[in-house]
Amino acid sequence: MSKYQGWMNYETWRVNLEIFDGMTASDLTGSRVPTISELKDAAKEYAEQLIEDSSPEGLARDYALAFLNAVEWWEIADRLAQGMEDSETDQDEECEA
């Protein structure tokens, strides 16, 4: 399997770009700090719910949900978790200043 734009595959890159770009882990889990496994599950559930809520039942929805099966959810969760760590580091630096 070849990488795509630095991501594990096209599907992961595209879902991250179209759905999760600009989001943080706390957008999915609230203020508590989730485990990577919880974040992975929350991201997948969020994407599935977004598709189900924004498209009528039928072939297009089925294809969109099937597209999610190829997504490497661990990679998206890891990226969201890194964003949390970056945010905490920024806050720590502000407190020290």
Secondary structure, 3 states (H helix, E strand, C coil): CCCECCECCHHHHHHHHHHHCCCCHHHHHCCCCCCHHHHHHHHHHHHHHHHHHHCCCCHHHHHHHHHHCCCCHHHHHHHHHHHHHHHHHHHHHHHHC
